[in-house]
Amino acid sequence: MVVLEFLIFFIAFLVFKYFWDNRKFFNLARKIPKSNLDYSFLTLYSFLTADTKTIFEVFDKSFKNKKVCSKSWIGPLFFVGVVEPEDVKIILNSKECIDKPFFMKFLGVLKGTIYGDIKYWHSHRKIINPYFGAKNLLNIIPIFNEKVKTLMDNLQTFEDKGEYDVFHSMSALTLETIMNVMEYDVDIQNQKSEVRSAFVENLERYFDIVTIRCFKIWLYPDFIFRHTKMYKDQLTSISKSSLKFTKHIINHIRQQLTVKNDSNQNEKSKTFIRALMDPRNNLSEVEIEDEVKTMIFTAQDTSSTVTSTALMLLGMHKDVQQKVVKELHGIFGKTLDAPYLDYEKISELHYLEMVINEIMRLFPVVPFILRTNSTDLEISNGCILPAKTNIVIPMFELHRSTKIWGEDANHFRPERFEKENFENIHPYAFIPFTKGPRMCVGWRYAMLLMKIQLANILLRYEVDTRLKMDELDFKFNGTMKICQGYKMSIKERVIS
């Protein structure tokens, strides 16, 4: 009995000490308005046992229609959602908000500059950033054109065959392209469809597990997680996904190089992977693998999702599709086959760029940007975010705010990106590639590849879908996906 009483007293003392030591944090947190999240047992239970669809719905509901900022406690995790563009600007540019929440470590093999903590990011960004500038862009446009031509040959299989999920074709193209950019020539697009689908499905499964683990607090300790079926599934999915190519790529490049001739290579023409392997950068084998894996995933998943969504939305909105085709015919003539698209021709595709921007506004690949602040941070309304807050920028809500975009914010209208319309929008109200020091370094590459893909497809094919925009459901597993898939049908365009 004495032992039990002592144990109760000791636990009570630890709880009291925790709250006393963190009294400043809790005092500041108390002053922040609550979110829309229902804290009933049923909601908490459904969230902690959730799938990726429920996770998206809960987060979306939590910050919907909030005017300034709002807090949510999910177990011991403290989140603050920030939706005002001026506050978003403060956070994304603050030196105190460069780091990301601790649970990003659950990504495991995808540490990399994009997902790494502040120490990792600081040491790697100077190596990575120069090789994603405009000058190196011109060197890979021929690769983009070549790989898209392969895509066009393979799409003939689906002509007049009814609806199919276009995401697998887009993902195979993007994966093959990024491999080629890394100087590893692998034929993925011409493999059997079930093999291509397996790459995508295993990568999806990996990120499902990572995301669900973030909201199952009892799985945070590694020694517990490693004894679960989820951990075994995670190892299996990563070994069977596209990331398994990493070691092959690195070994292939290493065989081609000697330290002498690569060190003397023109810095402006050196490729991303050669920069990583330059001995002067002093990166370990694990660090090189982390960067390559991260680049494969981010390049594959983001571009594939946007182009798949664009084709599906254009299938829903035939009037917009016709405007895109009109622009393409004005530049390339009335043809089914696009010529080689150089940088100048790509730059002329203004309306197509507006369509892509509108897709990324309505369907941001990353619907929630996560940051954590190292010190207390005051935002525009005088609200102070206590240090070590998990800050959420709900891009899905920011991009659909009626206050910013008007009453038709949920409608697909590319014309809102015309210069005279867009110049009145706050620059931090539209952040598909984020902004600030941790902005996506590959955004120019992504835009070029998406334009080349869509221009080629829409010149040759009329796209259609039976899906309706208001029927779409979403899930979140690191990126936002449409639950129904990206189903569309294609038929050869009739030129009048």
C-alpha positions as CSV (number, residue, x, y, z in Angstrom):
1,M,0.0,0.0,0.0
2,V,2.9,2.3,0.9
3,V,4.5,1.6,-2.5
4,L,1.3,2.4,-4.3
5,E,0.9,5.7,-2.5
6,F,4.5,6.6,-3.2
7,L,4.0,5.8,-6.9
8,I,0.8,7.9,-7.1
9,F,2.6,10.8,-5.4
10,F,5.6,10.5,-7.7
11,I,3.5,10.5,-10.8
12,A,1.5,13.5,-9.5
13,F,4.8,15.3,-8.8
14,L,6.1,14.7,-12.3
15,V,2.9,16.0,-13.8
16,F,3.0,19.1,-11.6
17,K,6.6,19.7,-12.4
18,Y,5.9,19.4,-16.2
19,F,3.2,22.0,-16.1
20,W,5.2,24.3,-13.8
21,D,8.3,24.1,-16.0
22,N,6.2,24.8,-19.1
23,R,3.8,27.4,-17.5
24,K,4.8,30.1,-19.9
25,F,4.0,27.8,-22.9
26,F,0.6,26.9,-21.5
27,N,-0.2,30.5,-20.6
28,L,0.5,31.7,-24.1
29,A,-1.3,28.7,-25.6
30,R,-4.4,29.4,-23.5
31,K,-4.8,32.8,-25.2
32,I,-5.0,31.4,-28.7
33,P,-8.5,30.9,-30.1
34,K,-9.7,27.3,-30.4
35,S,-10.1,25.6,-33.8
36,N,-13.2,23.9,-35.1
37,L,-12.0,20.5,-33.9
38,D,-14.6,18.6,-31.8
39,Y,-12.8,17.2,-28.8
40,S,-15.5,14.6,-28.0
41,F,-14.3,11.0,-27.3
42,L,-15.8,9.8,-30.6
43,T,-13.8,12.4,-32.7
44,L,-10.6,11.6,-30.8
45,Y,-11.1,7.9,-31.2
46,S,-11.8,8.2,-34.9
47,F,-8.7,10.4,-35.4
48,L,-6.3,8.1,-33.5
49,T,-7.6,5.1,-35.3
50,A,-7.9,6.9,-38.6
51,D,-7.0,6.2,-42.2
52,T,-5.4,8.8,-44.4
53,K,-8.9,10.0,-45.6
54,T,-10.0,10.7,-42.0
55,I,-6.8,12.5,-41.2
56,F,-7.3,14.9,-44.1
57,E,-11.0,15.5,-43.2
58,V,-10.1,16.2,-39.5
59,F,-7.3,18.6,-40.3
60,D,-9.4,20.3,-43.0
61,K,-12.4,20.8,-40.6
62,S,-10.1,22.0,-37.8
63,F,-9.0,25.1,-39.7
64,K,-11.9,25.7,-42.1
65,N,-13.2,29.3,-42.2
66,K,-10.9,30.5,-39.4
67,K,-10.1,34.2,-39.8
68,V,-6.8,34.5,-37.9
69,C,-5.1,31.6,-36.1
70,S,-6.5,28.7,-34.1
71,K,-5.2,26.0,-31.9
72,S,-5.8,22.2,-31.6
73,W,-4.6,19.7,-29.1
74,I,-4.3,16.2,-30.5
75,G,-3.2,14.2,-27.5
76,P,0.0,15.9,-26.3
77,L,0.6,17.6,-29.6
78,F,-0.1,21.3,-29.8
79,F,-1.0,22.7,-33.3
80,V,-1.7,26.2,-34.4
81,G,-3.2,26.8,-37.8
82,V,-2.3,30.1,-39.5
83,V,-4.4,31.3,-42.4
84,E,-3.7,35.0,-42.9
85,P,-1.3,35.6,-45.8
86,E,0.6,38.2,-43.9
87,D,1.1,35.7,-41.0
88,V,2.1,33.1,-43.6
89,K,4.7,35.5,-44.9
90,I,6.1,36.1,-41.4
91,I,6.4,32.3,-40.6
92,L,7.9,31.2,-43.9
93,N,10.5,33.9,-43.8
94,S,11.4,33.8,-40.1
95,K,14.8,32.4,-39.1
96,E,13.0,31.0,-36.1
97,C,10.6,28.9,-38.1
98,I,12.9,27.1,-40.5
99,D,12.8,23.8,-38.6
100,K,10.1,21.2,-39.0
101,P,8.2,19.2,-36.3
102,F,9.9,16.3,-34.6
103,F,7.6,13.7,-36.1
104,M,9.1,14.4,-39.6
105,K,11.8,11.9,-38.5
106,F,9.2,9.1,-39.1
107,L,9.9,9.6,-42.8
108,G,13.0,7.5,-42.1
109,V,14.8,6.9,-45.4
110,L,13.5,10.3,-46.8
111,K,15.5,12.6,-44.6
112,G,17.1,14.8,-47.4
113,T,17.3,18.6,-47.5
114,I,13.5,18.9,-48.0
115,Y,12.4,17.0,-44.9
116,G,15.6,17.2,-42.8
117,D,15.9,19.2,-39.6
118,I,17.4,22.6,-39.5
119,K,21.0,21.4,-38.9
120,Y,20.8,19.0,-41.8
121,W,19.1,21.6,-44.1
122,H,21.7,24.3,-43.3
123,S,24.6,22.0,-44.2
124,H,23.1,20.6,-47.4
125,R,21.2,23.5,-49.1
126,K,24.4,25.2,-50.3
127,I,25.3,22.1,-52.1
128,I,21.9,21.4,-53.6
129,N,20.4,24.8,-54.6
130,P,22.9,25.9,-57.3
131,Y,22.0,22.9,-59.5
132,F,18.3,23.8,-59.7
133,G,18.9,27.3,-61.1
134,A,17.7,28.6,-64.5
135,K,21.0,27.9,-66.2
136,N,20.9,24.2,-65.6
137,L,17.3,24.1,-66.7
138,L,18.2,24.3,-70.4
139,N,20.3,21.1,-70.2
140,I,17.4,18.9,-69.2
141,I,14.6,20.2,-71.6
142,P,15.8,17.6,-74.2
143,I,15.3,14.8,-71.7
144,F,11.8,16.1,-70.9
145,N,10.9,16.1,-74.6
146,E,12.3,12.6,-75.2
147,K,10.5,11.0,-72.3
148,V,7.2,12.7,-73.1
149,K,7.4,11.2,-76.6
150,T,7.6,7.8,-75.1
151,L,4.5,8.6,-73.0
152,M,2.6,9.6,-76.1
153,D,3.5,6.3,-77.8
154,N,2.2,4.4,-74.7
155,L,-1.0,6.4,-74.4
156,Q,-2.1,4.9,-77.7
157,T,-2.9,1.7,-75.8
158,F,-5.7,3.5,-74.0
159,E,-7.3,5.2,-77.0
160,D,-11.1,4.6,-77.1
161,K,-10.8,2.0,-74.3
162,G,-12.9,3.7,-71.7
163,E,-11.7,5.2,-68.4
164,Y,-8.4,4.3,-66.7
165,D,-6.3,5.8,-63.9
166,V,-3.9,8.2,-65.7
167,F,-1.8,8.6,-62.5
168,H,0.2,5.4,-63.2
169,S,1.3,6.6,-66.6
170,M,2.2,10.1,-65.3
171,S,4.1,8.6,-62.4
172,A,6.1,6.2,-64.7
173,L,7.0,9.1,-66.9
174,T,8.1,11.4,-64.1
175,L,10.1,8.6,-62.4
176,E,11.9,7.6,-65.7
177,T,12.6,11.3,-66.3
178,I,14.2,12.0,-62.9
179,M,16.3,8.8,-63.2
180,N,17.5,10.1,-66.6
181,V,18.3,13.5,-65.2
182,M,20.4,11.6,-62.6
183,E,22.2,10.0,-65.5
184,Y,20.6,6.6,-64.8
185,D,19.0,5.3,-68.0
186,V,16.2,3.0,-67.0
187,D,13.1,2.0,-69.0
188,I,10.1,2.3,-66.7
189,Q,7.4,3.5,-69.1
190,N,7.6,0.5,-71.3
191,Q,7.4,-2.0,-68.5
192,K,4.2,-4.0,-67.9
193,S,1.5,-1.9,-66.3
194,E,1.3,-4.1,-63.2
195,V,5.1,-3.5,-62.7
196,R,4.7,0.3,-63.0
197,S,1.6,0.2,-60.7
198,A,3.6,-1.7,-58.1
199,F,6.2,1.1,-57.9
200,V,3.5,3.7,-57.2
201,E,1.4,1.5,-54.9
202,N,4.3,0.5,-52.7
203,L,5.4,4.2,-52.4
204,E,1.9,5.1,-51.5
205,R,1.8,2.4,-48.8
206,Y,5.0,3.6,-47.3
207,F,3.6,7.2,-46.9
208,D,0.3,5.9,-45.6
209,I,2.2,4.2,-42.8
210,V,4.3,7.3,-42.0
211,T,1.3,9.5,-41.9
212,I,-0.9,7.2,-39.8
213,R,2.0,6.8,-37.3
214,C,2.2,10.5,-36.8
215,F,-1.3,10.4,-35.2
216,K,-0.9,7.1,-33.3
217,I,1.0,8.5,-30.3
218,W,1.7,5.1,-28.8
219,L,3.7,4.3,-31.9
220,Y,6.2,7.2,-31.5
221,P,8.8,5.2,-29.6
222,D,10.9,3.2,-32.1
223,F,11.3,0.2,-29.8
224,I,7.5,-0.2,-29.9
225,F,6.9,0.6,-33.6
226,R,9.6,-1.9,-34.7
227,H,7.5,-4.7,-33.2
228,T,4.4,-3.9,-35.2
229,K,3.0,-5.2,-38.5
230,M,3.1,-1.6,-39.8
231,Y,6.9,-1.5,-39.4
232,K,7.2,-4.7,-41.4
233,D,4.9,-3.4,-44.1
234,Q,6.9,-0.2,-44.2
235,L,10.2,-2.1,-44.8
236,T,8.5,-4.2,-47.5
237,S,7.0,-1.3,-49.3
238,I,10.2,0.7,-49.4
239,S,12.2,-2.2,-50.7
240,K,9.6,-2.7,-53.6
241,S,9.1,0.9,-54.4
242,S,10.9,3.2,-56.8
243,L,13.3,4.2,-54.1
244,K,15.0,0.8,-54.4
245,F,16.8,2.3,-57.4
246,T,18.9,4.5,-55.2
247,K,21.9,2.3,-54.7
248,H,21.9,1.3,-58.4
249,I,21.9,5.0,-59.4
250,I,24.8,5.9,-57.1
251,N,26.9,2.9,-58.0
252,H,26.3,3.5,-61.7
253,I,27.5,7.1,-61.5
254,R,30.4,6.2,-59.3
255,Q,31.6,3.7,-61.9
256,Q,31.5,6.4,-64.6
257,L,33.5,8.9,-62.6
258,T,37.0,9.5,-61.3
259,V,37.6,12.0,-58.6
260,K,40.0,13.8,-60.9
261,N,37.8,14.4,-64.0
262,D,34.6,15.2,-62.0
263,S,36.3,17.7,-59.7
264,N,37.4,19.6,-62.8
265,Q,34.0,19.6,-64.4
266,N,32.4,22.9,-65.1
267,E,30.4,23.7,-61.9
268,K,27.5,25.2,-64.0
269,S,27.1,22.0,-65.9
270,K,27.6,19.5,-63.1
271,T,24.4,17.5,-62.4
272,F,22.7,17.2,-59.1
273,I,24.0,13.7,-58.3
274,R,27.5,14.5,-59.3
275,A,27.4,17.5,-57.0
276,L,26.4,15.2,-54.2
277,M,29.2,12.8,-54.9
278,D,31.9,15.5,-55.2
279,P,34.4,14.6,-52.5
280,R,34.8,18.3,-51.7
281,N,31.3,18.4,-50.3
282,N,32.2,15.7,-47.8
283,L,28.8,13.9,-47.8
284,S,28.6,10.4,-46.4
285,E,27.1,7.5,-48.3
286,V,23.9,7.7,-46.2
287,E,23.6,11.4,-46.8
288,I,23.9,10.9,-50.6
289,E,21.3,8.1,-50.5
290,D,18.9,10.3,-48.5
291,E,19.1,13.1,-51.0
292,V,18.6,10.9,-54.0
293,K,15.7,9.1,-52.4
294,T,14.1,12.4,-51.4
295,M,14.5,13.8,-54.9
296,I,13.0,10.7,-56.5
297,F,9.9,10.8,-54.3
298,T,9.3,14.6,-54.5
299,A,9.8,14.8,-58.3
300,Q,7.7,11.7,-58.9
301,D,4.8,12.3,-56.6
302,T,4.2,16.1,-57.0
303,S,4.4,16.5,-60.8
304,S,2.5,13.3,-61.4
305,T,-0.3,14.4,-59.1
306,V,-0.7,17.8,-60.7
307,T,-0.7,16.6,-64.3
308,S,-3.1,13.8,-63.5
309,T,-5.5,16.2,-61.7
310,A,-5.2,18.7,-64.6
311,L,-6.2,16.2,-67.2
312,M,-9.1,15.0,-65.1
313,L,-10.3,18.6,-64.4
314,L,-10.0,19.5,-68.1
315,G,-12.1,16.4,-68.8
316,M,-14.8,17.9,-66.5
317,H,-14.5,21.4,-68.0
318,K,-14.5,21.1,-71.8
319,D,-14.7,24.8,-72.3
320,V,-11.4,25.3,-70.5
321,Q,-9.9,22.4,-72.4
322,Q,-10.9,24.0,-75.6
323,K,-9.2,27.3,-74.6
324,V,-6.0,25.4,-73.9
325,V,-6.2,23.7,-77.3
326,K,-6.8,27.1,-79.0
327,E,-3.6,28.4,-77.5
328,L,-1.7,25.3,-78.5
329,H,-3.0,25.6,-82.1
330,G,-2.0,29.3,-82.2
331,I,1.6,28.4,-81.3
332,F,2.1,25.1,-83.0
333,G,-0.5,25.1,-85.7
334,K,-3.4,22.7,-86.1
335,T,-1.5,19.4,-85.5
336,L,-1.9,16.3,-83.5
337,D,1.8,16.0,-82.7
338,A,3.7,18.7,-80.8
339,P,7.1,19.7,-82.2
340,Y,10.2,19.8,-79.9
341,L,9.3,22.3,-77.1
342,D,12.2,24.6,-76.4
343,Y,12.3,27.1,-73.5
344,E,11.0,29.9,-75.7
345,K,8.0,27.9,-76.9
346,I,7.2,26.7,-73.4
347,S,7.3,30.3,-72.2
348,E,4.5,31.2,-74.7
349,L,2.0,28.8,-73.0
350,H,0.4,31.5,-70.8
351,Y,-3.1,30.1,-70.6
352,L,-1.8,26.5,-69.9
353,E,0.3,28.0,-67.1
354,M,-2.9,29.6,-65.7
355,V,-4.6,26.2,-65.8
356,I,-1.7,24.6,-63.9
357,N,-1.8,27.3,-61.3
358,E,-5.5,27.0,-60.8
359,I,-5.1,23.2,-60.4
360,M,-2.4,23.8,-57.7
361,R,-4.6,26.4,-56.0
362,L,-7.6,24.1,-55.7
363,F,-5.6,20.8,-55.2
364,P,-2.3,21.7,-53.6
365,V,-0.1,18.6,-53.6
366,V,1.0,19.5,-50.0
367,P,-2.2,20.7,-48.3
368,F,-0.5,21.5,-45.0
369,I,2.9,23.1,-44.5
370,L,4.4,22.3,-41.2
371,R,6.9,24.3,-39.2
372,T,8.1,24.7,-35.6
373,N,9.4,27.9,-34.0
374,S,12.5,27.9,-31.9
375,T,11.4,31.1,-29.9
376,D,8.1,32.7,-29.1
377,L,6.8,34.3,-32.3
378,E,4.3,37.2,-32.5
379,I,2.1,37.3,-35.6
380,S,0.1,40.2,-37.1
381,N,-2.9,40.1,-34.8
382,G,-0.8,40.3,-31.7
383,C,-1.1,36.6,-31.0
384,I,2.1,35.0,-29.7
385,L,2.9,31.4,-30.7
386,P,4.9,29.8,-27.8
387,A,8.3,28.3,-28.7
388,K,8.1,24.7,-30.1
389,T,4.5,25.1,-31.4
390,N,3.7,22.8,-34.3
391,I,2.6,25.5,-36.8
392,V,0.3,24.4,-39.6
393,I,-0.3,26.5,-42.7
394,P,-3.4,24.9,-44.1
395,M,-2.7,25.6,-47.8
396,F,-6.0,23.8,-48.8
397,E,-7.9,26.4,-46.9
398,L,-5.7,29.4,-47.8
399,H,-6.1,28.6,-51.5
400,R,-9.8,28.3,-51.2
401,S,-10.5,31.3,-48.9
402,T,-13.5,33.3,-50.1
403,K,-12.1,36.3,-48.4
404,I,-9.1,36.2,-50.7
405,W,-10.4,34.5,-53.9
406,G,-14.1,35.6,-53.9
407,E,-17.3,33.7,-53.6
408,D,-16.4,31.4,-56.4
409,A,-13.2,30.3,-54.6
410,N,-14.1,26.6,-54.9
411,H,-14.8,26.8,-58.6
412,F,-12.3,26.0,-61.4
413,R,-11.6,29.3,-63.1
414,P,-8.0,29.7,-64.6
415,E,-8.8,33.3,-65.6
416,R,-8.3,34.4,-61.9
417,F,-4.5,34.1,-62.7
418,E,-4.7,36.7,-65.5
419,K,-2.3,39.5,-64.7
420,E,-5.0,42.1,-64.0
421,N,-6.8,39.7,-61.6
422,F,-3.9,38.2,-59.8
423,E,-1.9,41.4,-59.1
424,N,-4.4,42.2,-56.4
425,I,-3.9,38.9,-54.6
426,H,-1.5,38.8,-51.6
427,P,1.8,37.1,-52.8
428,Y,1.5,34.7,-49.9
429,A,-2.1,33.7,-50.6
430,F,-0.9,31.3,-53.4
431,I,2.1,29.2,-52.3
432,P,2.0,25.9,-54.2
433,F,5.8,25.4,-53.9
434,T,5.9,27.3,-50.5
435,K,8.0,30.4,-50.2
436,G,10.9,31.6,-48.1
437,P,14.3,29.8,-47.4
438,R,12.7,26.3,-47.6
439,M,10.9,26.9,-50.9
440,C,10.9,23.9,-53.3
441,V,14.2,24.2,-55.2
442,G,12.8,22.2,-58.2
443,W,9.7,24.3,-58.9
444,R,11.0,25.5,-62.3
445,Y,11.8,21.9,-63.4
446,A,8.3,20.8,-62.3
447,M,6.6,23.6,-64.3
448,L,8.5,22.9,-67.4
449,L,7.8,19.1,-67.3
450,M,4.1,19.7,-66.6
451,K,3.8,22.1,-69.5
452,I,5.5,19.8,-72.0
453,Q,3.4,16.8,-70.8
454,L,0.1,18.6,-71.0
455,A,0.8,20.4,-74.3
456,N,1.7,17.0,-76.0
457,I,-1.4,15.2,-74.6
458,L,-3.9,17.9,-75.3
459,L,-2.8,18.5,-78.9
460,R,-3.4,14.8,-79.7
461,Y,-6.2,13.8,-77.4
462,E,-9.6,15.0,-76.2
463,V,-9.8,14.0,-72.5
464,D,-13.0,13.1,-70.7
465,T,-14.2,11.8,-67.3
466,R,-17.4,10.8,-65.6
467,L,-16.2,12.2,-62.2
468,K,-17.7,15.4,-60.9
469,M,-15.7,18.0,-59.0
470,D,-18.1,18.2,-56.1
471,E,-18.0,14.4,-55.7
472,L,-14.2,14.2,-55.1
473,D,-12.9,13.0,-51.7
474,F,-9.3,13.6,-50.5
475,K,-6.8,11.8,-48.4
476,F,-3.5,12.9,-46.9
477,N,-0.4,10.7,-46.8
478,G,2.4,13.3,-47.0
479,T,0.7,14.7,-50.1
480,M,-2.9,15.2,-51.0
481,K,-4.5,12.6,-53.3
482,I,-8.0,12.1,-54.7
483,C,-9.5,9.0,-53.2
484,Q,-11.4,8.1,-56.4
485,G,-8.2,8.0,-58.4
486,Y,-7.5,10.0,-61.6
487,K,-9.9,8.3,-64.0
488,M,-10.3,9.6,-67.5
489,S,-10.7,8.4,-71.1
490,I,-8.9,9.7,-74.2
491,K,-9.7,9.7,-77.9
492,E,-7.9,11.3,-80.8
493,R,-8.7,14.9,-81.2
494,V,-10.7,15.9,-84.3
495,I,-9.2,19.0,-85.9
496,S,-11.7,21.1,-87.8
